[in-house]
Amino acid sequence: MKLINDPCGVFCIVFTYVSIVYADYVVIKWVVLHTMQDSLWAPFHIVLFNTFLLLLTVSHLRAMCSDPGTVPIPHSTDTLCDLRQVNEPLVKREDWTLCTRCETYRPPRAHHCRICKRCVRRMDHHCPWINNCVGEKNQKYFVQFLFLVCILSAYTIILVIMSWVRECHKCKLYDMEMRERQVIHTVLLIMESAMFGMFVVAILYDQMDAIYTDQTTLEQTVYKRSNPLHRYIFSSICRWPKISRSMSKLNIRSV
C-alpha cells in the first residue's frame, strides 16, 4: 500500500508524530525525572508510558499503511467476471455497480474516495490523521489507535497533576528559569493531551456506534437525510443493503 500524496494528510501525520515525541520528552524530563527521580515510580512510569506510545505508533502505522479494502482494477476487459471470481464469487451480478470515476465494478457498500482515487469496500471515511481511508480491512487498527490515544491522554494528564501535587524536595535547588520552563512545558502538555483526548473520544464514539449498528459514517449520513428523495437516490445508486441491527455484538467482534 503506497502512501497517498495528500498535503493535508502529510501535515497531519508529521504533526501527530511531533506531538508524540514532544509528549514523551516532557513526560520523561520535566514530569517524571523532576519529581520522581528518587522513587521506583520513575522507571515504572517511563516504561509504561513508552510501552503505550509504542503500541500507539504500531497501530497508527498499520492503519496508515494497510490496504483499507480497495477494489482492484482488473487488467482484462471482462471486468465484472474478474472481480466476482477474485473477491466475491457468491455475490449476484445485479448487486454490483459501475464506478464512473475509476471505471471499475464495485461490490455493495463500496464507495469512491476522491483523495485515494479508488473505490474502497465498506468505506467509513477518509481520515487525514492516517492519510488513508478507513475501510473494511483497517478499521480495527484505526479503532485501536483511537483507544490508545484516549488512554495516553488521560495517563499524561494524571502524571502532570501528580507532579504538581507531589511535594518536590529539591525544588529549592532549581533556579527560577528552569522552574518556569518546567511549568510552560507541563501546561503545553496538558493542553495537547486535553485537545487530542476530547477530539479522539468523539471520533471513537462515532466509530463504536457505526460498528455496533453495522453502519459506516457515509451510510449514517445517507440514511439520516431529512429528504426521503435524497435518501432513496443515494441508496439506489450505491445499492446499500438493508442495515441489520440484530447482530450488534457479532459486528463488534468481526472488526
N, C-alpha and C positions, 0 to 999 in steps of 0.2 A: 504494500500500500504506500504510494508515494505521497509526500506532503503536498498540501494544497497551497498554491501561491496566492494567498489572500492577505493583503496588508493588515487588515483588522485582526485576522486570526494570528498572524505572526506577532503583532504587537501584544495581543493578549497572552500569548504563550511566553514571550520574553518578560512581560510584566508579572506573570504568575511565578516564574522561577526566580526572578529578582526578589519578589516578596517572600518566597520560601527561604532563600539564602539569608535575607535580612532578618527574618524571624528567628532562624537558627542562630545567627550571630548575636542578636540581642538577648535571647534566652540564655545562651551559654555564658557570654561575657558579662552582661550587665544585670542579669537576674540571678542565675544560679551561683556563679563564682563570686559574686559580690556579697551574697547573703548566706550562702550555704557551703562555703568552701571548707569549713572545718567540720562538716557533718557528712554522714554517709548518704544523706539525701541528695547530695550534689551529683555523684556518679549515677545514682538511681534515676534522677530526673533527666540527666543528659542522655543516658542510654535509652530510656523510654521515649523521650521526645524525638530523638533521632530515628528510633525504630518506626514510629508513626510517620515521620517525614519520608522514610524510605518506602513504606507501604503506599503512601500518598503519591510519591513520584512514580512508582511502578504502575499503579492503577491509572494515573494520568497518561503515561506513555502508552499503555495498552489501549486506552480509549482513543488516543490521538493517532496511533499508528495502525490500529486494527482496521480491517475492512468492515464498514458498518452494514454490509449486505448489499453491495452494488449489484445491479442486474447486469450480467456480462453481455457485451455486444458480440453477436455471432459473426463468424467470418464468411459464412455462406449466405446465399440468398434465401434459403429455406429457413428463415429466422424463427418463426413460431415453433416449428418442429424441433429445431435445435435446442431452443430454450426449454421446451417442455421435457425433452429427454434428459437434459443435463440437470435441471433444477426441480421441476415439478411434474413428474411423469403422471401423476394422478389428477392433475388439475384439468378441468374441462376447457375446451378451446374458447368458448364464449366468455369465460371469466377473465381472459387476458385482454389488455388494451394496448393500443399503439401510442407510444410517446412521440410526439411530433418534434421534440427538441433534440433528443439523442437518437431518434429514428430506430427504436428497437421495441420489441414487445415486452411488456412488464406484467408480472403477476398481480393479483388483487392486493390492495393496501400498499402498493408501491407508489412512490412519489418522486418527482423530478426535483433535484436540488439545483438551483441556478448558480450556486457558488462552486459546487463539486462538478457540475455539468454532467451528472449521471443520475439515473433512477436508483433509488435506494429502497430496499424491502422494509416495510413497516417503519418508514422514516418518521421519527418523532420531531426533530428539528435540527437545524444546523447550528452548532454551538461554536462561537469564535474562541472560547476558552480552551478548547481542544483542537481547534482548527480542523474540524471534521464533523460529519453528520452523526447524529445519534440514531442508530437504527437497530435492526434485528440482532446483529452479531456483536455489537459493542455496547449495548445499553447497560449490561451488568457491570462493565468496567467503569462506565460513567457514574452509575449509582454508587459504586464503591468509592470512587474519587470524592463525590459529594459527601458521603457519610464520614470519610476520614477528615475532610476539611472541617466539618462540624465539630468532630472530636478535638482536633488540634486547636481550633479557635477557642473552644471552651477551656481546654487544658492550658493554653497560653494565658488567657485572662486570669485563671486561677493562680498560675505561677506568679504573675506580676502582682496580683493582690497580696499573695503570701509574702512576697519580697518587701512590699510596702508595710505590711503589718508586723512582720518578723523584726525583732529587735536586732539591729546590726551593731555588734560590739566594736567594730573597727571604723564606724562612720566618722569618728573624730580625727582619724588619721588621714581621711580623704581631704583633698583641697576642694575649694568651692567650685572650681571649674569642672573637675571630674564628677562632682555631685550633680551639677547642672546637666552635664552630658548624660548621666545615667537617667535623670528624670525625663529629659527630652526623648531618649530612645525608648524608654518604657511607655511613655504616653503615646508615641507614634505606633508602637506595637499594639497597644490597647485599641487604638483607632483602626488599625489594619485588621486586627482579629475580629472586632465588632462588625466592621463593614463586610468582610468576607463571610462571617458567620451568619448574619441576618440575610444576606443575599443568597447564600447557598441553602439555608433552611427553606426558603421559599421555593427554590428550584427542586430540592429534594422532595418536598411535599407534593409538588406537581408530578414529579416522576413516579412516586409511590402511588398516587391517585390514578395515574394513567395505567400503571401496571395492574393495580387492583381491579380497575373497571375494564381492562383489556381495550383501552382506547389510547391511541397516540395523541400528542398535542395537536397535530393537524386535524385528526378526526374529532377531537373535542371541539375545536374551533368551528368545524363544519356543522356538527350536529347541534351546536348551541346557537346557531344563527337564528335571529328573530324572524327572518323572512323565510317562509316554507318553500318558496320558489327557489331561492338560493340553495337551500339545503338539498332539494331534490336534484337540482342541476349538478351540484358538486358531487353528490353521492352517485349519480348516474355516470358521470364522466370517469370518476376514479373506481367505480364498481366496488365500493367497500361493502363487505357483508354485514349482516345484522350483528350488532355488538352483543356479545354474551356476557352477562353479569353474574352467572351462576357458578362460574369456575374461578372465582377470585383467588382463592388460595393456590390453586393449580397454576394460575397465571404468574403469581409471585415466584413460585418455585421454578418455573420454566425459564425465567430470565437468567 
